[in-house]
Amino acid sequence: MNPYALIDLHCDTLIALSPGQSWKELKQRLIAGEPVSALLAGRPELDTLDLPDKQFSLSQIPRGVHWAQCCAIFVPDELRGQNAIDFYKFHRDSFRRQMAAHSGRAVQCRGGAEVERAWDEGKTACILTVESAAPLAGRLERVEELARDGVRMITLAWNGENEVASGNVTDHGLSDFGREAVREMERQGIIVDVSHLNDRGFADLLEVAEKPFAASHSNARSACGHLRNLTDGQIREMVDRKCLIGLNYSKGFLKDGGQDVVMEDLFRHVARFLELGAEQALALGSDFDGTDVPPCLDSMEKVAGLYGYFLQRGLSPGLADQIMWKNAVDFFHCN
């Protein structure tokens, strides 16, 4: 295996809007009562995973780097019920179409063996995930439907609340349905993702989860106090349970205030995670095309350079490999 490989646990590139559209406009139309099916009708079929102006783009993968990308269908908090289902299905179909269109260089993967096979074939491994469990629409049978679609990981909530759980701007935990959904996700082989989940929801999850789970794009709260980040206790619990944690590149989650963020701010989180025993849990979770990323981390080329940066900061090649790709691929092998 080429030691220069990278797995990124989260980006929002898949749901990129058509030129001239904005999320603000779409939300206003939703609030006015317009169904998602009408909003999406006639929308052009964009190759969202290969746009030149995006932080993740198939054409921008640095030469010689094996890349695996978790591609999230981010479902805004405003979408519930059939609207959430329709939004999910539209972007699921877009993902399928793009995998077919780019089959010579990208392939959908579900497990670690498939990721490594894609790399051996010189292809990018693309893993379908969902951010916010709203597309379950409160129906347990939909967990199996998403599993059949190849969804490998579901972030239980975004910032607000859905039928399963509540995000970090609320104080509710898992719902009764959410507890059932977590059990069914584990049964169907879908990884539970706690990024965005509030502290009460995290505590509730610990009572329910029987398998290792992930925080696809979360940092250490003791290094930056944002509520989106994990507490030391949560990190220790995830380490004990053999979970996976992806470093988030968002300015606001790297440094208090989010101003003048530099690579050292990311490394403070790395150092804190390692102090808490996360050598085998730590991975990358950029949040590309979904957040405000600092200039030092705003391209695939710069992120690939983390390998060399970690070596410069004194990490061993083996530990740098673990963070860049090996912890994640091992996690996907086992879960």
WOSULRA-V741391 format. One record per residue. N is the residue number from 1. OMEGA is omega as a letter, one per 20 degrees, with the letter a starting at -180 (* if undefined). NEAR is the number of other C-alpha atoms within 8 Angstrom. Layout:
BEGIN
n;omega;near
N;OMEGA;NEAR
N;OMEGA;NEAR
END
This chain:
BEGIN
n;omega;near
1;r;2
2;a;5
3;a;5
4;a;9
5;a;11
6;r;11
7;r;14
8;a;14
9;a;14
10;r;14
11;a;17
12;a;14
13;a;15
14;a;12
15;r;10
16;a;7
17;r;6
18;r;8
19;r;4
20;r;4
21;r;8
22;r;7
23;r;6
24;r;6
25;a;8
26;r;10
27;r;9
28;r;8
29;r;9
30;r;11
31;r;8
32;r;6
33;a;6
34;a;9
35;r;8
36;a;11
37;r;9
38;r;7
39;a;9
40;a;8
41;r;6
42;r;4
43;a;7
44;r;5
45;r;5
46;r;5
47;a;7
48;a;9
49;r;10
50;r;10
51;a;8
52;a;7
53;a;4
54;a;9
55;r;10
56;r;14
57;a;11
58;a;8
59;a;6
60;r;9
61;a;11
62;a;8
63;r;4
64;a;5
65;r;10
66;a;12
67;r;12
68;a;12
69;r;13
70;a;13
71;a;14
72;r;14
73;r;14
74;a;9
75;a;13
76;a;7
77;a;12
78;a;7
79;r;9
80;r;12
81;a;11
82;r;8
83;r;11
84;r;14
85;a;13
86;r;10
87;r;11
88;a;11
89;r;8
90;a;9
91;r;11
92;r;10
93;r;8
94;r;9
95;r;10
96;a;8
97;a;8
98;r;10
99;r;11
100;a;7
101;a;6
102;a;9
103;r;8
104;a;5
105;r;8
106;a;12
107;r;12
108;r;9
109;r;10
110;a;12
111;a;10
112;r;11
113;r;7
114;r;10
115;a;13
116;r;8
117;r;8
118;r;13
119;r;12
120;r;7
121;r;6
122;a;8
123;r;12
124;r;14
125;r;15
126;a;12
127;a;13
128;r;16
129;r;12
130;r;13
131;a;13
132;a;15
133;r;14
134;r;17
135;r;13
136;r;11
137;r;13
138;a;9
139;a;7
140;a;11
141;a;6
142;r;10
143;r;13
144;r;10
145;r;8
146;r;9
147;r;12
148;r;7
149;a;7
150;r;8
151;a;14
152;a;12
153;r;11
154;r;14
155;a;14
156;a;16
157;r;19
158;a;15
159;a;12
160;a;11
161;r;12
162;a;12
163;a;11
164;a;17
165;a;15
166;r;20
167;a;14
168;r;14
169;r;8
170;r;10
171;r;10
172;r;9
173;r;12
174;r;14
175;r;9
176;r;7
177;r;11
178;r;11
179;r;12
180;a;9
181;r;11
182;r;11
183;a;10
184;r;10
185;r;13
186;a;12
187;a;7
188;r;9
189;r;9
190;a;12
191;r;13
192;a;13
193;a;12
194;r;13
195;a;13
196;a;13
197;r;16
198;a;16
199;r;9
200;r;10
201;r;13
202;r;11
203;r;8
204;a;10
205;a;10
206;r;7
207;a;6
208;a;9
209;r;10
210;a;5
211;r;7
212;r;12
213;a;12
214;r;12
215;a;11
216;a;15
217;a;15
218;r;16
219;a;14
220;a;15
221;r;13
222;r;8
223;r;10
224;a;12
225;a;10
226;a;9
227;r;8
228;a;13
229;a;12
230;r;11
231;r;9
232;r;10
233;r;6
234;r;8
235;r;13
236;r;11
237;a;8
238;r;13
239;a;13
240;a;7
241;r;8
242;r;9
243;a;12
244;a;17
245;r;14
246;r;16
247;r;13
248;a;13
249;a;14
250;r;12
251;a;12
252;r;11
253;r;16
254;a;16
255;r;12
256;a;10
257;r;5
258;a;10
259;r;8
260;a;5
261;r;10
262;a;9
263;r;8
264;r;6
265;r;10
266;a;10
267;r;8
268;r;9
269;r;12
270;a;8
271;a;8
272;r;11
273;a;13
274;r;9
275;a;7
276;r;9
277;a;9
278;a;12
279;a;10
280;a;10
281;a;13
282;a;14
283;a;17
284;r;16
285;a;16
286;a;14
287;r;13
288;r;14
289;r;10
290;a;8
291;r;7
292;a;7
293;r;10
294;a;12
295;a;6
296;a;7
297;a;11
298;r;11
299;r;8
300;r;12
301;a;9
302;r;10
303;r;9
304;r;10
305;r;8
306;r;9
307;r;11
308;r;7
309;r;8
310;r;10
311;r;11
312;a;7
313;r;6
314;r;6
315;r;9
316;r;7
317;r;7
318;r;6
319;r;9
320;r;12
321;a;13
322;a;14
323;a;14
324;a;14
325;a;13
326;r;9
327;a;14
328;a;13
329;r;12
330;r;9
331;r;11
332;r;10
333;a;9
334;a;5
335;*;9
END
